[in-house]
Amino acid sequence: MSDLTKEAWKLVPMEPGDTMLEAGRLAQKKPRMHVSHTASDETISLAIAYRAMVSASPSPAQEPVAWLI
């Protein structure tokens, strides 16, 4: 995987945890500057919440805790 890909992608849980959900809620409440003239306020708000949730996601373990067969 290239360095650029490593910086642009992150492995996250399939379902958000409480910490991730709270990060998304808090991010949407923060005042922000309008950064795009083409995106709606709702789209910008969702993108900000998404980034906050991804940042708050736990890092996966280096080795699986258990294998499901």
Residue pairs with C-beta under 8 A, 6 or more apart in sequence:
10 54
10 57
11 60
12 20
12 53
12 54
12 57
13 20
13 57
13 58
16 24
16 53
16 57
17 57
17 58
19 56
19 58
20 53
20 54
20 56
20 57
21 53
22 56
23 49
23 52
23 53
23 55
23 56
24 49
24 50
24 52
24 53
24 56
25 49
26 52
27 48
27 49
27 51
27 52
27 53
28 45
28 48
28 49
30 48
32 44
32 48
34 41
34 44
35 44
36 44
39 47
